[in-house]
Amino acid sequence: MSESTHGDRALTPGLSGDKTIQENRVEAARDELRQCLPELRGLPGCPEGSDEDILAMSYPPYYTACPNPFIANWLANLEHPSDDGRIDPGPFASDVVEGKGNAFYKAHSYPTKVPHPAIMRFILHYTRPGDLVLDGFAGSGMTGVAAQACANPDSKIRRAMEADLGADDIEWGARRAILSELGPSATFIAAGMNLPVDGDAFDQASQNLLNRFETEYGWMYQTTVSPERGEPFNAGIDYVVWSEVFTCPHCGGEVVFYEAAFNTRTGRVRDQFNCSSCGATLTKREREIRKTKIRTLAGDTIDRVDMRPVVIAWSDGKASGKKRFDEEDADVLERVAQLKLPPFPSAELPNMHMTHERNNLPGWGISSLHHFWPDRSLASLAVLWAWTAEEPDPLTRLALRFWIEQAFWGLSWMNRYQLVQHGKVGGSQVNRQMTGVYYVPSLTAECSVRYNLEGSSPTRGKRKSLVNL
């Protein structure tokens, strides 16, 4: 990892040297940050979380989940490259077109994320190796990735840059970066994208985490398959399709949206469909919302739009298929509902335009943070997140949390069941939420944590990993 910087108002200078020395430096900075927090809370943008939560998120002095008190000292001692021979490069006047297929871009979604090769072009044009780049609206931290990638880009990016900017006009070498954002979630993502994580250590720790989960909670994602021929057998659940159930406006009968509208052959939802009771022609816009009382894992009772599990997609390592949700599967959900879990966020959802006025989440049944997830997903996330605290290495611990956090949306009620993708029937149901909005679909895919975190066909069994951290 190059000597680059980043954080909330934070920095990430290169982390190098003896590991014990580095750990001692971080712990000393953590103690100092603890002492600074009372004063930092008076600054604009300091999060409202507890001191312990802020300290737990931070990796000081390089990344803090609050205004970073270490930057001024770091800047005062920073060696700046010489300005000898530096010439004003003039304005950057070329079009920039970049695809979104690189691994860094896909590592964690974010509304304003920009592919780092696009940012590299500006950095290479305006700066020299060792220069300091400030991104005061850093979002997911791709400016930090770009600054570091200038040190040793892959051959494809290098050739493209030299063709666009001119090989003689580029000085390859890492730049430093300070990344700042008001949102703690954004700086957390930026930290995950930029801090130098040991890839082998992360691979081992993440696999251990999933294996432990499989041992202690794997029963939550097991189902019994009863083939037409042969003996019933156990298989793992990849995902469960949940369907909205609504009331026919003509006869008052129950309409299961999946049964009435979903075409299993084409993988598409019909615009018009028939009530199973009276045969009347219906559209989704004509439905009468049906609600049911649900007791959540936090102990509160909510009126939620009626959602029913209908189909399970399973695999056992040799074969895969789909089956109807049955009574044994319902018994598993009843068992999940009785679990005693580690603490999880259950704060009331803030009143915002996107959540209350535009999408009316409380009307659907989401009025607190924990309402975003089905019981099984919420239980899985609470357990896995709590277990990450047992990881002794702070950078590996942060990487594990980054890895789990990126699955939050894809394990929520917002994960759409979409059988047709890119014009073809089939494909992964991982992270199919609609980006940029709080949209809860009428057909939801409740993925297992292993299916989400490891990915699915055609790379089934090959764990999705943080890229080059």
C-alpha positions in Angstrom: 0.0 0.0 0.0 1.4 3.4 -0.9 1.7 6.4 1.4 -1.7 7.7 0.9 -4.2 9.2 3.3 -7.8 9.0 4.1 -10.6 9.0 6.7 -13.7 10.9 7.8 -11.7 14.1 8.0 -9.0 11.5 8.1 -5.8 10.3 6.7 -4.3 7.1 5.6 -0.5 7.4 5.4 1.3 4.3 4.3 1.1 1.7 7.0 4.5 0.0 7.0 7.2 -1.4 9.3 7.0 -3.7 12.2 3.4 -4.9 12.9 3.8 -4.6 16.7 5.0 -1.0 16.3 2.1 -0.2 14.1 -0.4 -1.7 16.5 1.1 0.3 19.4 0.8 3.4 17.3 -2.8 2.8 16.6 -3.6 2.0 20.3 -1.8 5.2 21.4 -3.8 7.2 18.9 -7.0 5.6 20.0 -6.4 6.7 23.6 -5.6 10.2 22.4 -8.8 10.2 20.3 -10.8 9.2 23.3 -9.4 12.2 25.2 -10.2 14.5 22.2 -13.8 13.4 21.7 -15.5 15.9 24.1 -13.9 18.8 22.2 -14.6 17.2 18.8 -18.3 16.9 19.6 -18.5 20.6 19.4 -17.4 20.6 15.8 -19.9 20.5 12.9 -20.4 17.1 11.4 -19.3 15.1 14.5 -21.6 12.0 14.6 -24.0 11.6 17.5 -23.0 8.0 18.3 -21.4 7.1 21.6 -17.7 7.4 22.2 -17.3 3.7 22.2 -19.1 3.3 18.9 -16.9 6.0 17.3 -13.7 4.4 18.7 -14.8 1.0 17.5 -15.3 2.2 13.9 -12.1 4.2 13.8 -8.5 3.2 13.0 -6.6 6.2 14.3 -4.7 8.2 13.3 -5.4 7.0 9.7 -9.1 6.8 9.8 -11.6 8.3 12.3 -15.4 8.2 12.3 -15.4 11.8 13.5 -13.4 15.0 12.7 -9.8 13.8 12.6 -7.6 15.6 15.2 -4.4 14.1 13.8 -4.3 15.7 10.3 -2.7 19.0 11.3 0.3 17.3 12.9 0.6 14.9 10.0 0.5 17.8 7.5 3.1 19.7 9.5 5.6 16.9 9.2 4.8 15.9 5.6 7.6 16.0 3.1 6.5 17.8 0.0 7.9 17.0 -3.4 10.0 19.7 -4.9 8.5 22.2 -7.3 11.6 22.4 -9.4 10.8 22.0 -13.0 7.0 21.9 -12.3 5.0 23.4 -15.2 1.4 24.4 -15.2 -0.2 21.6 -17.2 -3.2 23.7 -18.2 -6.8 22.6 -18.1 -7.8 19.0 -18.5 -9.7 19.1 -21.8 -10.3 15.5 -22.8 -13.5 13.5 -22.5 -13.4 10.8 -19.8 -15.3 7.5 -20.4 -14.8 4.6 -18.0 -16.7 1.4 -17.5 -18.0 0.2 -14.2 -16.7 -3.4 -14.4 -13.5 -3.1 -12.4 -13.2 -4.9 -9.1 -12.9 -1.8 -6.9 -16.1 -0.3 -8.4 -18.0 -3.5 -7.7 -16.6 -4.0 -4.2 -19.3 -1.9 -2.5 -22.1 0.0 -4.0 -22.5 3.7 -3.3 -24.8 6.3 -4.9 -22.1 8.7 -6.2 -19.3 6.1 -6.8 -17.0 6.9 -9.7 -14.6 4.3 -11.3 -11.1 5.1 -10.0 -9.4 5.1 -13.5 -11.6 8.1 -14.4 -10.2 10.0 -11.3 -6.6 8.8 -12.1 -6.6 10.8 -15.3 -7.2 14.1 -13.4 -4.6 13.2 -10.7 -2.0 12.3 -13.3 -2.6 15.4 -15.3 -2.4 17.9 -12.4 -0.1 16.3 -9.9 3.3 14.7 -9.4 4.2 11.7 -7.3 4.1 12.5 -3.6 1.6 15.4 -4.1 -1.3 15.7 -1.7 -4.9 15.4 -3.0 -7.8 16.7 -1.0 -11.3 15.3 -1.6 -13.6 17.1 0.7 -16.7 15.3 -0.6 -15.1 11.9 -0.8 -18.1 9.6 -0.8 -16.9 6.0 -1.0 -13.2 7.0 -1.2 -12.4 6.3 -4.8 -10.1 9.3 -5.0 -7.9 7.6 -2.4 -7.9 4.4 -4.5 -7.0 6.4 -7.6 -4.2 8.2 -5.8 -2.7 4.9 -4.7 -3.3 3.2 -8.1 -1.0 5.8 -9.7 1.9 4.0 -8.1 1.5 0.7 -9.9 -1.5 0.4 -12.1 -2.3 -2.8 -13.9 -1.1 -3.0 -17.5 -4.4 -2.4 -19.1 -5.1 0.8 -17.2 -1.5 2.0 -17.7 -1.7 1.5 -21.5 -5.1 3.4 -21.6 -3.7 6.3 -19.5 -0.6 6.7 -21.6 -2.6 6.5 -24.8 -5.0 9.2 -23.6 -2.6 11.5 -21.8 0.6 10.8 -23.5 3.3 8.5 -22.1 5.8 11.4 -21.8 3.4 13.6 -19.9 2.7 11.1 -17.1 4.8 10.7 -13.9 3.8 7.4 -12.4 4.0 7.2 -8.6 1.7 7.3 -5.6 0.0 10.4 -4.5 -1.2 11.0 -1.0 -4.9 11.8 -0.3 -7.0 13.2 2.5 -10.6 12.1 2.2 -13.4 13.8 4.1 -17.1 13.2 4.4 -19.9 14.0 6.8 -21.5 10.6 6.7 -19.8 8.0 9.0 -21.1 5.2 6.7 -19.4 6.8 3.7 -16.1 7.1 5.6 -16.4 3.5 6.8 -16.7 2.4 3.2 -13.8 4.6 2.2 -11.7 3.0 4.9 -12.6 -0.4 3.6 -11.6 0.6 0.1 -8.3 2.2 1.1 -6.7 0.7 4.2 -4.1 -2.0 3.6 -5.6 -5.3 4.7 -3.7 -8.5 4.6 -5.6 -10.5 1.9 -4.6 -13.9 3.1 -5.6 -13.0 6.7 -8.9 -11.7 5.5 -9.6 -14.8 3.5 -8.9 -17.1 6.4 -10.9 -15.0 8.9 -13.9 -14.7 6.6 -13.9 -18.4 5.9 -13.6 -19.1 9.6 -16.6 -16.8 10.3 -18.8 -18.5 7.7 -17.7 -22.0 8.9 -18.6 -21.1 12.5 -21.9 -19.7 11.4 -22.6 -22.9 9.5 -21.8 -24.9 12.6 -23.9 -22.9 15.1 -26.7 -21.4 12.9 -26.6 -23.4 9.7 -30.0 -25.0 10.6 -31.6 -21.7 9.7 -30.8 -22.2 6.0 -31.5 -25.9 5.7 -34.5 -27.4 4.0 -35.8 -30.9 3.2 -36.2 -31.8 -0.5 -38.6 -34.5 -1.4 -38.0 -35.6 -5.0 -40.6 -37.4 -7.1 -38.3 -40.4 -7.1 -35.8 -41.3 -4.3 -35.6 -40.5 -0.7 -35.9 -37.0 0.8 -32.6 -35.3 1.5 -31.4 -32.1 3.2 -30.1 -29.2 1.2 -28.9 -25.7 1.8 -31.1 -22.7 1.1 -29.7 -20.3 -1.5 -32.7 -18.0 -1.2 -36.4 -17.9 -0.4 -38.9 -16.1 -2.6 -41.4 -14.0 -0.6 -44.6 -12.8 -2.3 -46.9 -10.0 -1.3 -50.4 -11.1 -0.5 -53.2 -8.6 -1.2 -57.0 -8.5 -1.3 -59.0 -8.7 -4.5 -61.0 -5.4 -4.8 -63.9 -7.3 -6.5 -64.5 -10.3 -4.2 -62.3 -9.6 -1.2 -60.5 -12.9 -1.8 -56.8 -13.5 -1.0 -54.4 -13.0 -4.0 -50.8 -14.3 -3.7 -49.0 -12.2 -6.2 -46.4 -14.8 -7.1 -49.1 -17.4 -7.8 -51.3 -15.1 -9.8 -48.8 -12.9 -11.7 -45.4 -14.6 -12.0 -44.7 -16.6 -15.1 -42.2 -19.3 -14.1 -41.5 -20.2 -17.7 -40.5 -16.7 -18.9 -39.4 -15.4 -15.5 -41.5 -12.3 -15.8 -44.5 -10.7 -14.0 -47.7 -10.4 -16.0 -49.1 -6.9 -16.3 -52.6 -8.3 -16.0 -53.6 -11.4 -14.0 -56.6 -13.1 -12.6 -58.0 -13.4 -9.0 -57.8 -17.0 -7.9 -61.2 -16.7 -6.3 -63.5 -14.8 -8.6 -61.4 -14.8 -11.8 -61.6 -11.0 -12.2 -58.8 -9.4 -14.2 -56.4 -7.4 -12.0 -53.4 -5.2 -12.2 -50.9 -4.5 -9.4 -52.1 -0.9 -9.2 -55.7 -2.0 -8.5 -54.7 -4.2 -5.5 -56.0 -3.5 -2.0 -53.1 -3.5 0.4 -53.3 -6.3 3.0 -51.5 -6.1 6.3 -50.7 -8.5 9.1 -49.4 -8.0 12.6 -45.8 -9.1 13.0 -43.7 -9.4 16.2 -40.1 -8.6 15.4 -36.9 -9.9 17.0 -36.7 -6.6 18.9 -39.9 -7.4 20.6 -42.1 -4.8 19.0 -45.3 -5.5 17.0 -45.8 -3.9 13.7 -48.5 -3.8 11.0 -46.6 -4.9 7.9 -47.7 -5.5 4.3 -48.5 -9.2 4.2 -45.5 -11.1 2.8 -45.5 -14.8 2.4 -42.7 -17.3 1.6 -43.6 -19.3 -1.4 -40.6 -20.9 -3.1 -37.1 -22.0 -1.9 -34.1 -22.2 -4.2 -31.8 -24.9 -2.8 -28.4 -26.6 -3.5 -26.5 -29.4 -1.9 -23.1 -29.1 -3.7 -24.1 -31.6 -6.4 -27.4 -30.4 -7.6 -29.8 -27.5 -7.2 -33.4 -26.8 -7.7 -36.6 -25.2 -6.3 -39.3 -26.4 -4.0 -42.4 -25.1 -2.4 -42.2 -23.6 1.0 -43.7 -26.2 3.4 -44.6 -26.7 7.1 -41.1 -27.8 8.1 -39.7 -24.6 6.6 -42.3 -22.6 8.6 -41.2 -24.4 11.7 -37.6 -23.1 11.1 -38.9 -19.5 10.9 -40.8 -20.0 14.2 -37.5 -21.2 15.8 -35.7 -18.2 14.4 -38.3 -15.9 15.9 -37.4 -17.2 19.4 -33.7 -16.5 19.1 -31.8 -14.5 21.7 -29.5 -12.3 19.7 -26.6 -9.9 20.3 -27.6 -6.2 20.2 -28.6 -4.7 16.9 -29.8 -1.2 15.9 -33.5 -0.7 16.5 -33.7 3.1 16.4 -36.8 4.8 14.9 -36.4 5.6 11.2 -35.8 9.4 10.7 -38.6 11.3 9.0 -37.1 11.9 5.5 -38.5 12.6 2.1 -37.1 9.4 0.6 -38.4 7.2 3.4 -41.7 8.8 4.4 -43.1 11.0 1.6 -41.8 9.4 -1.5 -41.9 5.7 -0.6 -44.0 5.6 2.7 -41.9 3.0 4.3 -43.9 3.2 7.6 -47.0 2.4 5.6 -45.3 -0.8 4.4 -44.3 -1.6 8.0 -40.8 -0.2 8.2 -40.7 2.5 10.9 -37.4 1.4 12.7 -34.1 0.3 11.3 -34.5 -3.4 12.2 -37.8 -3.6 10.2 -35.7 -3.5 7.0 -34.8 -7.2 7.4 -36.7 -10.5 7.6 -36.0 -12.3 11.0 -33.6 -14.8 9.5 -31.4 -12.1 7.8 -31.5 -9.8 10.8 -30.4 -12.7 13.1 -27.6 -13.7 10.8 -26.3 -10.1 10.5 -26.5 -9.5 14.2 -24.5 -12.7 15.0 -21.9 -12.2 12.3 -21.3 -8.6 13.2 -20.9 -9.5 16.9 -18.4 -12.2 16.1 -16.2 -9.8 14.2 -15.4 -8.1 17.5 -13.4 -11.3 18.4 -11.0 -10.7 15.6 -7.7 -9.5 17.2 -6.2 -7.7 14.2 -8.0 -4.3 13.9 -7.5 -4.1 10.1 -8.8 -7.6 9.5 -11.7 -6.8 11.8 -12.5 -3.7 9.8 -12.3 -5.7 6.6 -14.7 -8.3 7.9 -17.2 -5.6 8.9 -16.8 -3.9 5.4 -17.5 -7.3 3.8 -20.6 -7.9 6.0 -21.9 -4.3 5.7 -21.9 -4.4 1.9 -24.5 -7.2 2.2 -26.9 -5.1 4.3 -29.1 -4.0 1.4 -29.0 -7.3 -0.4 -30.2 -9.2 2.7 -33.1 -6.7 3.3 -36.7 -6.7 2.1 -35.6 -4.5 -0.7 -33.8 -7.3 -2.5 -35.9 -7.9 -5.6 -36.6 -11.3 -7.0 -35.6 -11.0 -10.6 -35.4 -14.1 -12.6 -34.8 -12.3 -15.9 -31.5 -10.4 -15.9 -29.8 -8.9 -19.0 -32.5 -10.5 -21.2 -31.9 -14.0 -19.9 -33.8 -16.2 -17.5 -31.7 -17.1 -14.5 -28.8 -15.7 -12.6 -27.8 -14.6 -9.1 -30.2 -13.0 -6.7 -27.4 -11.4 -4.8 -27.7 -7.6 -4.1 -30.7 -7.1 -6.5 -32.0 -4.0 -4.6 -32.9 -0.9 -6.6 -30.1 1.6 -6.0 -30.7 5.1 -4.9 -34.2 4.6 -3.5 -36.0 2.8 -0.6 -38.1 0.5 -2.7 -39.7 -2.7 -1.3 -40.9 -5.0 -4.1 -43.9 -7.3 -4.2 -41.5 -10.2 -4.8 -38.4 -10.4 -2.6 -35.5 -12.8 -2.6 -34.4 -13.6 1.0 -30.8 -14.8 0.4 -28.8 -16.9 2.8 -25.7 -15.1 4.1 -23.4 -17.7 2.5 -25.1 -17.3 -0.8 -24.7 -13.5 -0.6 -21.2 -13.3 0.8 -19.7 -16.1 -1.3 -21.7 -15.2 -4.4 -23.6 -17.6 -6.6 -23.5 -19.4 -10.0 -21.4 -19.5 -12.1 -18.7 -18.7 -9.4 -20.5 -20.8 -6.7 -18.0 -21.8 -4.0 -15.6 -19.0 -4.9 -15.9 -16.5 -2.1 -16.3 -12.9 -3.0 -13.3 -11.1 -1.4 -12.3 -7.5 -0.8 -10.1 -6.5 -3.7 -6.5 -5.7 -3.1 -7.0 -4.0 0.2 
